[in-house]
């Protein structure tokens, strides 16, 4: 195997977080080899499975001066020219943006107005590597290459755990949550900070795109808002009945139209009769008032023919007999 006198990784993939040189395993190095690290990279030097040092941007010469632990690991029997096996992990320090998170299954939420409902939530977040040595040791391990796709599912589970805890403590309605997404996102980001740092990562941003109930709950909310828009239900039904009558009159002919017309006309007639009665009552209060009963007006009974007469009558209106 050829000795690696120049170690670098100039070509990074867009979602590549860590790349090992050589990718297939450890390679042959020797003191004096040149290590080139880009501005957006950090290089973690490994020997015998142990991370010895982290190199920042620039050109570095591998020596016992910058890697003191090599002195004990290498016998240097040939004045430093003897090759030794090692590997270098190039860690990207760029910010990885537009990573997705969301609920795989709806979470149960106690809504203060709608009761127990299920909610879905999704959004985006950004992160970057904060501690290269810790990230390689804790997460990457012995992989030759590591991308964001390898850790997204794990981070998504961490995010949802914190998010569900925060959502369950709100004690409000889904109708109010939409106006609180900024506050909820900030609280969730702060709660996730320590979880990411434990992995050698830093959560740089966290956004909530939407928190939505299931489709059937959305339909009920739409129905409820529609009822509020209608206002007076009686006036609305009168309008719909009149509209049905007009539609039936304008579309006669078919059996279906005839049936619809019959229903519309029937309802319209009922409504018309009720409206006519209301108009008569309004224009003629005397006609609308019930006829007075004998018990309320007072009567006299004729002693001759037993007919009922007004209380102030002096002669019977039936037989003409004088009333007392």
SULHU-V71948 format. One line per field, one symbol per residue. ss: DSSP state (@ for helix, = for strand, . for the rest). psi: psi as a letter, one per 40 degrees, with the letter a starting at -180 (. if undefined). burial: I if it has 24 or more other C-alpha atoms within 12 Angstrom, else O. Layout:
ss: ???
psi: ???
burial: ???
This chain:
ss: ..=..==........======.....===....====...=======..======..====.......@@@@@..........=========...=======....=====...===============..@@@@@@@@@....===@@@.@@@@@@@@@@@@@@@@@.....@@@@@@@@@@@@@@@@@@@@@@@@...=============.@@@@@@@@@@@@@@@@..@@@@@@@@@@@@@@@@@@....@@@@@@@@@@@@@@@@@@@@@@@@@@@@@.@@@@.....@@@@.===......===....=......=..
psi: hihgdhhigdhiidehdhhihideaiihiiheihhhhideiihhhihfehhdihhaiahihhiedegdeddddhefeffeehiihiihhhhheihhifiiiihdiiihhhhedeahihiiiiaiiiiihdgdddddddddbeidihiddeeddddddddddddddddeedfaiddeddeedddddddddddeddddddeeihhdihihdihiiiddddddddddddddddbhdddddddddddddddddegicidddddddddddddddddddddddddddddgddddiihhiddddhiihhedeeihiideidihedeeihi.
burial: OOOIOIIIIOOOOOIIIIIIIIOOOIIIIIIIIOIIIIOIIIIIIIIOOOIIIIIIOOOIOIIIOOIOOIOOOIOOOOOOOOIIIIIIIIIIIIIIOOIIIIIOOOIOIOIOOOOOIIIIIIIIIIIIIIIIIOIIIOIIOIIIIIIIOOIIOOIIOIIIOIIIOIIIOOOOIIOOIOOOIOOIIOIIIOIIIOOIIOIIIIIIIIIIIIIIIOOOOOOOOOOOOOOOOOOOOOOOOOOOIIOIIOOIOOOOOOOOOOOIIIOIIOIIOOOOOOOOOOOOOOOOOOOOOOOOOOOOOOOIIIOOOOOIIOOOOOOIOOOOOOIO
